[in-house]
């Protein structure tokens, strides 16, 4: 009985019903993808000679096919628990060439990318074909199973000969044959649905997921971009430190030296004036020490080394002029490199909020989820934050890429800005 129960659960379990619904949905989705993408492809191809009209229509077809691919990825995760990583959207080749230039660059990058055309072929031919054929097969077996199993209820009303595949079995034999066929179809239908979804998944992985060579090329490009960005960021940081030392602590120390020289000259003739100059030099020395301490904190704060993000982030929040809500849970501590990237990400984000966001409140969320560190900084300001134009956000992306992380910006006008950082943690 245990073996029979296990077999029944395997045949008619949750996964079988999800696979059946998935196949039915694929048929409907394939119809939509075929109609919409075909319309745009035909319209774009027929007017391609008129570049301002034809190329945008083709680009729209490719963009729509990518959205169908994204929906496919979501369906596999929701219904079958399978991960389907997609090719990233081709970036604009010239991010600082103006809005029209960036739009044209993004369009041209998608049009000349082979992966975009594979997604279009998938939406135009593969998804409809697999959906229609698979949906027909699954519906036939499920419907046939129901029809055959109910044959005893309506077979006597047909009034025809009691034949099955040309053999006269009599009414009782025809009923038994139909019931046996119904049971076989009922058992086969779930396995057919699961087999078809597995076939669809294999085809989708082949066409929609980046190949190893594509992933490697993308990884090399990301590393090259992050290396160039880090070199630029390091040079800018070095110039900032030089400027801060020259304009701040160095000037104060020069002032201290001059004040001590004046005091030395007055010791014999005006001891009280010399003591006043010594007090002034002492106060200036303390101010120089404060500036040097702030500069050292900007390089790598001691509290981050001693107590990690749990102890360092409240200090950043306290120094921000905008009220900040904290939600930090990063145990166990990640590596020092990951902590530093997360710390300076939050510091830069809070600086941007204080200077540009016109926000009333801000929120910091930092959580350790398995082997990933997720950090989010959001505000309720004016939004409109962009990475282009040499903003500090591009430097944050470079820092994230340097440790194999990811960075994203959500900043619609009037809805505030949300910066997200996702970093790998090996320990």
Secondary structure, 3 states (H helix, E strand, C coil): CHHHHHHHHHHHCHHHHHHHHHHHHHHHHHHHHHHHHHHHHHHHHHCCCCHHHHHHHHHHHHHHHHHHHHHHHHHHHHHHCCCCCCCCCCCCCCCCCHHHHHHHHHHHHHHCCHHHHHHHHHHHHHHHHHHHHHHHHHHHHHHHHHHHHCHHHHHHHCCCCCEECCEECHHHHHHHHHHHHHHHHHHHHHHHHHHHHHHHHHHHHHHHCCCHHHHHHHHHHHHHHHHHHHHHHHHHHHHHHHHHHHHHHHHHHHHHHHHHHHHHHHCCCCHHHHHHHHHHHHHHHHHHHHHHHHHHHHHHCHHHHHHHHHHHHHHHHHHCCCEEEEEEECCCCCCHHHHHHHHHHHHHHHHHHHHHHCCCEEEEEEEEECCEEEEEEEECCCCCCCCCCCCHHHHHHHHHHHCCCEEEEECCCCCCCEEEEEEECCC
